[in-house]
Amino acid sequence: MKYLVTVGGETLRVEIAKENGAYRVRTDHGEFLVDARDLYRREILSLLIDGVPHDVLLTHEPGKPGVFHILVHGWATTARVQDEIWAQASEARAAQAAEVEEITAPMPGLVVAVRASAGAEIAAGEPVAIVEAMKMQNEITTESGGRVEEVRVEMGQTVESGQVLVVIRRTEAAS
């Protein structure tokens, strides 16, 4: 199995393979033979790393999958562990999200004007729609510039809070 492990701001590639009842662990800092024994519910571990014993307290961060608190020899740290394939997929999603801005309705209301049109170039801060809520007209603007990829509403349409109104593909020149 291959993982990305982040500890103290440093991310390491870690590969773990079973070997004769133990584990061969390869990292960016070297290769180790690790024998692991669970002493208590996978929270207290006894590790023999290249023949040197280590008792480790390991706890999961509630509500944060892959985040662990580690205590070994009086040294405490937090580690984030991700499967390498999952990490690559997360990076790809983040990169795609950075390229696209979804402009949403800040509150429920009625679309009284649509200022954006698909394919048009738009500058940061430009209005894309006007939504009326509680007899107040709210101008909805972009955070960044780019090309309007999609207009998902039309004048006279009722929208919910958080509903996507317009999708902008950010461009180098416009951002």
Beta strands, then each sheet from edge to edge (+ up, - down):
strand 1: 2-7
strand 2: 10-19
strand 3: 22-27
strand 4: 30-40
strand 5: 44-49
strand 6: 52-60
strand 7: 67-72
strand 8: 75-83
strand 9: 100-104
strand 10: 109-114
strand 11: 121-122
strand 12: 127-133
strand 13: 136-141
strand 14: 146-151
strand 15: 158-159
strand 16: 164-170
sheet 1: 1+ 2- 3+ 4- 5+ 6- 7+ 8- 1+
sheet 2: 9+ 16- 14+ 11-
sheet 3: 13+ 12- 10+ 15-
end
